[in-house]
Amino acid sequence: MALRTQGYVINHKKVQRIMKELGLKCVKFTRKSRYNSYKGQVGRIAKNRLNRRFHTPIRLQKLVTDVTEFKCVGEEKLYLSPILDLYNGEIISFGMSKRPTLNFVIEPLNQALEVIKKEANFRTTIHSDQGWHYQHNKWVQTLRQNNIFQSMSRKATCADNAAMENFFGILKQEMYYGEKLVSYEELKQKIEEYIDYYNNKRIKQKLAGLSPVQYRTQTSQSAA
């Protein structure tokens, strides 16, 4: 698809043959690590409104979020909290911190709410796991005050938030696993640059070879 956008008339079989002849292959290895913020029932547990229905033709109708952690040099860690739109897989807001505090997840939520207020003319659903951040009264009340439906995965069922887990897997495989550990500030910059690349340049088959932003832009232009 990337070659076709450059004007080459070529199919995937020819690409595979040329890659084999040139010895081109992925050298990234698969390794999974998952941050678990579950601390039991410490607040409100919402029902699973999303129920693994990860597709929607409407922008900002279904959003998913979660927290993941990265190791840095020394004893430092970096925590990432993005909010992803299931319409096109775009990361509409994110936050990073050295500690997984409550404000760390509230800040990207507030950023997402600004986008929702400007562009959505229907009620949005935000889905998460049962991490303590999402049970906290401040998170619950912020959603309620902004007329947002809350949805939660079932306990210990990461497949209920597979779209977010898939993004974490792609991000870590493409810019983190197999690389040397770096400082918090350097890793923070690398993640910011990757998310910009992911939103604006990284193409997807299910988006007809477009990036999330390209898909959103072209779809809005077609609708207009």
Secondary structure as a PSIPRED ss2 file (coil, helix, strand):
# PSIPRED VFORMAT (PSIPRED V4.0)

   1 M C   1.000  0.000  0.000
   2 A H   0.000  1.000  0.000
   3 L H   0.000  1.000  0.000
   4 R H   0.000  1.000  0.000
   5 T H   0.000  1.000  0.000
   6 Q C   1.000  0.000  0.000
   7 G C   1.000  0.000  0.000
   8 Y C   1.000  0.000  0.000
   9 V C   1.000  0.000  0.000
  10 I C   1.000  0.000  0.000
  11 N C   1.000  0.000  0.000
  12 H H   0.000  1.000  0.000
  13 K H   0.000  1.000  0.000
  14 K H   0.000  1.000  0.000
  15 V H   0.000  1.000  0.000
  16 Q H   0.000  1.000  0.000
  17 R H   0.000  1.000  0.000
  18 I H   0.000  1.000  0.000
  19 M H   0.000  1.000  0.000
  20 K H   0.000  1.000  0.000
  21 E H   0.000  1.000  0.000
  22 L H   0.000  1.000  0.000
  23 G C   1.000  0.000  0.000
  24 L C   1.000  0.000  0.000
  25 K C   1.000  0.000  0.000
  26 C C   1.000  0.000  0.000
  27 V C   1.000  0.000  0.000
  28 K C   1.000  0.000  0.000
  29 F C   1.000  0.000  0.000
  30 T C   1.000  0.000  0.000
  31 R C   1.000  0.000  0.000
  32 K C   1.000  0.000  0.000
  33 S C   1.000  0.000  0.000
  34 R C   1.000  0.000  0.000
  35 Y C   1.000  0.000  0.000
  36 N C   1.000  0.000  0.000
  37 S C   1.000  0.000  0.000
  38 Y C   1.000  0.000  0.000
  39 K C   1.000  0.000  0.000
  40 G C   1.000  0.000  0.000
  41 Q C   1.000  0.000  0.000
  42 V C   1.000  0.000  0.000
  43 G C   1.000  0.000  0.000
  44 R C   1.000  0.000  0.000
  45 I C   1.000  0.000  0.000
  46 A C   1.000  0.000  0.000
  47 K C   1.000  0.000  0.000
  48 N C   1.000  0.000  0.000
  49 R C   1.000  0.000  0.000
  50 L C   1.000  0.000  0.000
  51 N C   1.000  0.000  0.000
  52 R C   1.000  0.000  0.000
  53 R C   1.000  0.000  0.000
  54 F C   1.000  0.000  0.000
  55 H C   1.000  0.000  0.000
  56 T C   1.000  0.000  0.000
  57 P C   1.000  0.000  0.000
  58 I C   1.000  0.000  0.000
  59 R C   1.000  0.000  0.000
  60 L C   1.000  0.000  0.000
  61 Q C   1.000  0.000  0.000
  62 K E   0.000  0.000  1.000
  63 L E   0.000  0.000  1.000
  64 V E   0.000  0.000  1.000
  65 T E   0.000  0.000  1.000
  66 D C   1.000  0.000  0.000
  67 V C   1.000  0.000  0.000
  68 T E   0.000  0.000  1.000
  69 E E   0.000  0.000  1.000
  70 F E   0.000  0.000  1.000
  71 K E   0.000  0.000  1.000
  72 C C   1.000  0.000  0.000
  73 V C   1.000  0.000  0.000
  74 G C   1.000  0.000  0.000
  75 E C   1.000  0.000  0.000
  76 E C   1.000  0.000  0.000
  77 K E   0.000  0.000  1.000
  78 L E   0.000  0.000  1.000
  79 Y E   0.000  0.000  1.000
  80 L E   0.000  0.000  1.000
  81 S E   0.000  0.000  1.000
  82 P E   0.000  0.000  1.000
  83 I E   0.000  0.000  1.000
  84 L E   0.000  0.000  1.000
  85 D E   0.000  0.000  1.000
  86 L C   1.000  0.000  0.000
  87 Y C   1.000  0.000  0.000
  88 N C   1.000  0.000  0.000
  89 G C   1.000  0.000  0.000
  90 E E   0.000  0.000  1.000
  91 I E   0.000  0.000  1.000
  92 I E   0.000  0.000  1.000
  93 S E   0.000  0.000  1.000
  94 F E   0.000  0.000  1.000
  95 G E   0.000  0.000  1.000
  96 M E   0.000  0.000  1.000
  97 S E   0.000  0.000  1.000
  98 K C   1.000  0.000  0.000
  99 R C   1.000  0.000  0.000
 100 P C   1.000  0.000  0.000
 101 T C   1.000  0.000  0.000
 102 L H   0.000  1.000  0.000
 103 N H   0.000  1.000  0.000
 104 F H   0.000  1.000  0.000
 105 V H   0.000  1.000  0.000
 106 I H   0.000  1.000  0.000
 107 E H   0.000  1.000  0.000
 108 P H   0.000  1.000  0.000
 109 L H   0.000  1.000  0.000
 110 N H   0.000  1.000  0.000
 111 Q H   0.000  1.000  0.000
 112 A H   0.000  1.000  0.000
 113 L H   0.000  1.000  0.000
 114 E H   0.000  1.000  0.000
 115 V H   0.000  1.000  0.000
 116 I H   0.000  1.000  0.000
 117 K H   0.000  1.000  0.000
 118 K H   0.000  1.000  0.000
 119 E H   0.000  1.000  0.000
 120 A C   1.000  0.000  0.000
 121 N C   1.000  0.000  0.000
 122 F C   1.000  0.000  0.000
 123 R C   1.000  0.000  0.000
 124 T C   1.000  0.000  0.000
 125 T E   0.000  0.000  1.000
 126 I E   0.000  0.000  1.000
 127 H E   0.000  0.000  1.000
 128 S E   0.000  0.000  1.000
 129 D C   1.000  0.000  0.000
 130 Q C   1.000  0.000  0.000
 131 G C   1.000  0.000  0.000
 132 W H   0.000  1.000  0.000
 133 H H   0.000  1.000  0.000
 134 Y H   0.000  1.000  0.000
 135 Q H   0.000  1.000  0.000
 136 H C   1.000  0.000  0.000
 137 N H   0.000  1.000  0.000
 138 K H   0.000  1.000  0.000
 139 W H   0.000  1.000  0.000
 140 V H   0.000  1.000  0.000
 141 Q H   0.000  1.000  0.000
 142 T H   0.000  1.000  0.000
 143 L H   0.000  1.000  0.000
 144 R H   0.000  1.000  0.000
 145 Q H   0.000  1.000  0.000
 146 N C   1.000  0.000  0.000
 147 N C   1.000  0.000  0.000
 148 I C   1.000  0.000  0.000
 149 F E   0.000  0.000  1.000
 150 Q E   0.000  0.000  1.000
 151 S E   0.000  0.000  1.000
 152 M E   0.000  0.000  1.000
 153 S C   1.000  0.000  0.000
 154 R C   1.000  0.000  0.000
 155 K C   1.000  0.000  0.000
 156 A C   1.000  0.000  0.000
 157 T C   1.000  0.000  0.000
 158 C H   0.000  1.000  0.000
 159 A H   0.000  1.000  0.000
 160 D H   0.000  1.000  0.000
 161 N H   0.000  1.000  0.000
 162 A H   0.000  1.000  0.000
 163 A H   0.000  1.000  0.000
 164 M H   0.000  1.000  0.000
 165 E H   0.000  1.000  0.000
 166 N H   0.000  1.000  0.000
 167 F H   0.000  1.000  0.000
 168 F H   0.000  1.000  0.000
 169 G H   0.000  1.000  0.000
 170 I H   0.000  1.000  0.000
 171 L H   0.000  1.000  0.000
 172 K H   0.000  1.000  0.000
 173 Q H   0.000  1.000  0.000
 174 E H   0.000  1.000  0.000
 175 M H   0.000  1.000  0.000
 176 Y C   1.000  0.000  0.000
 177 Y C   1.000  0.000  0.000
 178 G C   1.000  0.000  0.000
 179 E C   1.000  0.000  0.000
 180 K C   1.000  0.000  0.000
 181 L C   1.000  0.000  0.000
 182 V C   1.000  0.000  0.000
 183 S C   1.000  0.000  0.000
 184 Y H   0.000  1.000  0.000
 185 E H   0.000  1.000  0.000
 186 E H   0.000  1.000  0.000
 187 L H   0.000  1.000  0.000
 188 K H   0.000  1.000  0.000
 189 Q H   0.000  1.000  0.000
 190 K H   0.000  1.000  0.000
 191 I H   0.000  1.000  0.000
 192 E H   0.000  1.000  0.000
 193 E H   0.000  1.000  0.000
 194 Y H   0.000  1.000  0.000
 195 I H   0.000  1.000  0.000
 196 D H   0.000  1.000  0.000
 197 Y H   0.000  1.000  0.000
 198 Y H   0.000  1.000  0.000
 199 N H   0.000  1.000  0.000
 200 N H   0.000  1.000  0.000
 201 K C   1.000  0.000  0.000
 202 R C   1.000  0.000  0.000
 203 I C   1.000  0.000  0.000
 204 K E   0.000  0.000  1.000
 205 Q H   0.000  1.000  0.000
 206 K H   0.000  1.000  0.000
 207 L H   0.000  1.000  0.000
 208 A C   1.000  0.000  0.000
 209 G C   1.000  0.000  0.000
 210 L E   0.000  0.000  1.000
 211 S C   1.000  0.000  0.000
 212 P H   0.000  1.000  0.000
 213 V H   0.000  1.000  0.000
 214 Q H   0.000  1.000  0.000
 215 Y H   0.000  1.000  0.000
 216 R H   0.000  1.000  0.000
 217 T H   0.000  1.000  0.000
 218 Q H   0.000  1.000  0.000
 219 T H   0.000  1.000  0.000
 220 S H   0.000  1.000  0.000
 221 Q H   0.000  1.000  0.000
 222 S H   0.000  1.000  0.000
 223 A H   0.000  1.000  0.000
 224 A C   1.000  0.000  0.000
